[in-house]
Amino acid sequence: MRFTVMTLFPEMIDAVLGSSIIGRAKSAGIIEINAVNIRDYTTDKHRQVDDYPYGGGAGMVMMAEPVYACYKAVTEGIKVKPRVLYMDPKGKTFDQNMAKELAKEEELVFLCGHYEGIDERVLEEIVTDRVSIGDFVLSGGEIPAMAMIDAVSRMVPGVLTNSESGVDESFENFLLEYPQYTRPVEWREKTVPDVLLSGHHANIEKWRREKQIEITLKNRPDLLGKAELTAKEQKYLEGLKR
């Protein structure tokens, strides 16, 4: 799978996505990540990418032509028009289901804006998805793009090893993840729950599911309506609510 990031700050992408699990997947050739500098597609000697907004207002707006020229260059030779995701606070909120959906694509292009945004005309021309990572505003689209690439990459076969499997992670099946513990058994007078030391796999699984339900009810009760619970788990949830 190939990710292309259209950005004014390619060094941000290279610095963050070159290590850990994602860096290992890049080295193995499972995924490819290319950061392309939009400024390289300007035509004036000052390499200008922004200008004042029509109608007045604070800040600057990225111009359409450098963005479009960059897009044409990065998509040249791609037979099928790729999905182009614009990092936009006004867009659809990114979640785990979207990560799974995007992981089925062979090519994804991320467009990162800066300043007060990008000329709307080029967005209408090339963007297929406007995506937000939450109800807040950042200085640019690079951090959202990197977060999405990390999340999507984890869904690509071969990126995670068996020991790193994402099956039981937060938001899978609309439940948050259960607590994790490792050695030593006692740390600062806090001990690992006895059930995790018992070796009884059925009891451990039951404890973990109950913890997932407890934590989701406490922190993200909005998710529980979508979670698939057994009759016993539903009864346990009702008991917690009471």
C-alpha positions as CSV (number, residue, x, y, z in Angstrom):
1,M,0.0,0.0,0.0
2,R,1.3,3.5,-0.9
3,F,0.6,6.7,1.1
4,T,1.5,10.0,-0.5
5,V,1.4,13.2,1.6
6,M,1.2,16.5,-0.1
7,T,2.6,19.0,2.3
8,L,4.7,22.2,2.9
9,F,6.6,20.4,5.6
10,P,7.7,16.9,4.3
11,E,10.4,16.7,7.0
12,M,7.6,16.3,9.6
13,I,6.3,13.2,7.9
14,D,9.7,11.7,7.4
15,A,10.8,12.3,11.0
16,V,7.7,10.7,12.6
17,L,6.8,7.8,10.3
18,G,10.2,6.4,9.9
19,S,10.4,4.5,13.2
20,S,8.6,1.9,15.3
21,I,6.0,-0.4,13.7
22,I,5.4,1.9,10.7
23,G,9.1,2.3,10.0
24,R,9.6,-1.5,10.1
25,A,6.7,-2.0,7.7
26,K,8.3,0.6,5.3
27,S,11.7,-1.2,5.5
28,A,9.9,-4.5,4.8
29,G,8.2,-3.0,1.7
30,I,4.7,-3.7,3.1
31,I,3.8,0.0,2.9
32,E,5.3,3.0,1.1
33,I,5.1,6.6,2.4
34,N,6.1,9.5,0.2
35,A,6.1,13.1,1.5
36,V,6.0,15.5,-1.4
37,N,6.7,19.2,-1.0
38,I,3.9,21.4,-2.6
39,R,6.4,24.3,-2.7
40,D,8.4,22.4,-5.4
41,Y,5.5,23.0,-7.8
42,T,5.5,26.8,-7.7
43,T,6.7,28.7,-10.8
44,D,7.9,32.0,-9.3
45,K,11.3,32.7,-8.0
46,H,10.0,33.3,-4.5
47,R,8.3,29.8,-4.4
48,Q,5.1,31.5,-3.2
49,V,2.3,29.1,-2.2
50,D,-0.1,31.5,-0.4
51,D,-1.8,34.8,-0.9
52,Y,-4.4,37.1,0.8
53,P,-8.0,35.9,0.9
54,Y,-10.6,37.5,-1.3
55,G,-13.1,39.3,0.8
56,G,-10.6,40.1,3.4
57,G,-10.0,38.5,6.8
58,A,-7.0,37.4,8.8
59,G,-4.3,35.1,7.6
60,M,-3.3,33.7,4.2
61,V,-4.8,31.0,1.9
62,M,-2.8,28.4,-0.1
63,M,-3.2,29.0,-3.8
64,A,-4.9,26.5,-6.1
65,E,-2.2,26.1,-8.8
66,P,0.7,24.7,-6.8
67,V,-1.6,22.2,-5.1
68,Y,-3.0,21.1,-8.4
69,A,0.4,20.8,-10.1
70,C,1.6,18.7,-7.1
71,Y,-1.5,16.5,-7.4
72,K,-1.0,16.0,-11.1
73,A,2.6,15.0,-10.5
74,V,2.0,12.5,-7.7
75,T,-0.9,10.8,-9.5
76,E,0.8,10.6,-12.9
77,G,1.0,6.9,-13.9
78,I,-1.7,5.8,-11.5
79,K,-4.4,4.1,-13.6
80,V,-7.3,4.6,-11.2
81,K,-7.9,8.0,-9.6
82,P,-6.9,7.5,-5.9
83,R,-8.8,8.7,-2.9
84,V,-7.5,12.1,-1.9
85,L,-8.1,12.9,1.7
86,Y,-8.0,16.6,2.8
87,M,-7.3,17.2,6.5
88,D,-10.2,19.5,7.4
89,P,-11.9,20.3,10.7
90,K,-15.2,20.5,8.8
91,G,-14.8,16.9,7.5
92,K,-16.2,13.6,8.6
93,T,-14.6,12.4,11.9
94,F,-12.0,9.7,11.4
95,D,-12.6,6.5,13.4
96,Q,-11.5,2.8,13.5
97,N,-14.1,1.8,10.9
98,M,-12.8,4.4,8.5
99,A,-9.3,3.1,9.1
100,K,-10.4,-0.4,8.1
101,E,-12.1,0.9,5.0
102,L,-9.2,3.0,3.9
103,A,-6.8,0.0,4.5
104,K,-8.5,-1.7,1.5
105,E,-7.2,0.9,-0.9
106,E,-3.9,0.5,-2.8
107,E,-3.2,4.2,-3.0
108,L,-4.1,7.0,-0.6
109,V,-3.2,10.7,-1.1
110,F,-3.3,13.0,1.9
111,L,-3.5,16.8,1.3
112,C,-2.3,18.9,4.2
113,G,-3.4,22.5,4.4
114,H,-1.8,25.4,6.3
115,Y,-2.5,29.0,7.1
116,E,-6.3,29.7,6.7
117,G,-6.7,26.7,4.4
118,I,-6.6,26.1,0.7
119,D,-8.4,27.7,-2.2
120,E,-11.8,26.0,-2.4
121,R,-11.6,25.5,-6.2
122,V,-8.8,23.1,-6.1
123,L,-10.4,21.2,-3.2
124,E,-13.5,20.7,-5.3
125,E,-11.3,19.5,-8.2
126,I,-9.2,16.9,-6.5
127,V,-10.5,16.0,-3.0
128,T,-12.6,12.9,-2.5
129,D,-12.8,12.9,1.3
130,R,-12.7,15.7,3.8
131,V,-11.6,14.2,7.1
132,S,-11.2,15.5,10.7
133,I,-9.6,13.8,13.7
134,G,-11.6,15.7,16.2
135,D,-13.3,19.0,17.2
136,F,-10.3,21.1,17.5
137,V,-8.0,23.2,15.3
138,L,-4.3,22.5,14.5
139,S,-1.7,24.6,12.7
140,G,-1.7,22.3,9.7
141,G,-2.8,18.9,8.4
142,E,0.4,17.0,8.9
143,I,-0.4,15.8,12.4
144,P,-3.9,14.5,11.4
145,A,-2.4,12.9,8.3
146,M,0.3,11.1,10.3
147,A,-2.2,9.9,12.9
148,M,-4.4,8.5,10.1
149,I,-1.5,6.8,8.3
150,D,-0.5,5.1,11.5
151,A,-4.0,3.9,12.2
152,V,-4.6,2.7,8.6
153,S,-1.2,1.0,8.3
154,R,-2.0,-1.1,11.3
155,M,-4.9,-2.6,9.4
156,V,-2.8,-3.6,6.4
157,P,-1.9,-7.3,6.4
158,G,1.6,-8.0,7.5
159,V,2.2,-4.7,9.3
160,L,1.5,-6.1,12.8
161,T,3.1,-9.3,14.0
162,N,1.0,-11.8,15.9
163,S,2.2,-10.4,19.2
164,E,1.1,-6.9,18.1
165,S,-2.3,-7.9,16.8
166,G,-4.9,-5.2,17.0
167,V,-7.8,-7.5,17.6
168,D,-8.3,-6.6,21.2
169,E,-7.4,-2.9,21.0
170,S,-9.6,0.0,21.8
171,F,-12.6,0.6,19.5
172,E,-12.5,-2.9,18.1
173,N,-16.2,-4.1,18.5
174,F,-16.9,-0.6,19.9
175,L,-15.4,-1.4,23.3
176,L,-12.3,0.3,24.9
177,E,-9.4,-1.9,25.7
178,Y,-9.0,-3.7,29.1
179,P,-6.1,-2.8,31.5
180,Q,-2.7,-4.5,30.9
181,Y,-0.1,-5.6,33.5
182,T,3.4,-7.1,33.4
183,R,6.1,-8.1,35.9
184,P,6.6,-7.6,38.8
185,V,3.5,-9.0,40.4
186,E,3.6,-6.3,43.1
187,W,4.7,-2.7,42.4
188,R,4.4,0.1,45.0
189,E,2.0,-2.0,47.0
190,K,-0.2,-2.5,44.0
191,T,-0.7,-6.0,42.8
192,V,-1.8,-7.7,39.5
193,P,-5.4,-8.9,39.7
194,D,-5.4,-12.6,40.9
195,V,-7.4,-13.7,37.9
196,L,-4.6,-12.8,35.5
197,L,-2.2,-15.1,37.5
198,S,-4.7,-18.0,37.7
199,G,-3.9,-19.5,34.3
200,H,-7.7,-20.0,33.8
201,H,-8.2,-18.7,30.3
202,A,-12.0,-18.6,30.4
203,N,-12.0,-16.6,33.6
204,I,-9.4,-14.2,32.2
205,E,-11.4,-13.7,29.1
206,K,-14.5,-13.0,31.2
207,W,-12.6,-10.5,33.4
208,R,-11.2,-8.7,30.4
209,R,-14.6,-8.4,28.7
210,E,-16.2,-7.1,31.9
211,K,-13.3,-4.5,32.3
212,Q,-13.9,-3.4,28.7
213,I,-17.6,-2.8,29.4
214,E,-16.8,-1.0,32.7
215,I,-14.2,1.3,31.1
216,T,-16.4,2.0,28.0
217,L,-19.4,2.8,30.2
218,K,-17.3,5.2,32.3
219,N,-15.3,6.9,29.4
220,R,-17.3,6.5,26.2
221,P,-20.9,5.4,26.9
222,D,-21.9,6.5,23.5
223,L,-20.1,3.4,22.0
224,L,-22.0,0.9,24.0
225,G,-25.1,1.1,21.8
226,K,-23.0,-0.3,18.9
227,A,-21.2,-3.0,20.8
228,E,-22.1,-6.6,20.3
229,L,-22.7,-8.0,23.8
230,T,-23.9,-11.5,24.9
231,A,-27.0,-11.7,27.0
232,K,-24.8,-12.2,30.1
233,E,-22.7,-9.2,29.2
234,Q,-25.8,-7.1,28.6
235,K,-27.1,-8.1,32.1
236,Y,-23.7,-7.2,33.6
237,L,-23.9,-3.8,31.9
238,E,-27.4,-3.2,33.3
239,G,-26.0,-4.1,36.7
240,L,-23.2,-1.5,36.4
241,K,-25.7,1.2,35.3
242,R,-27.8,0.5,38.4
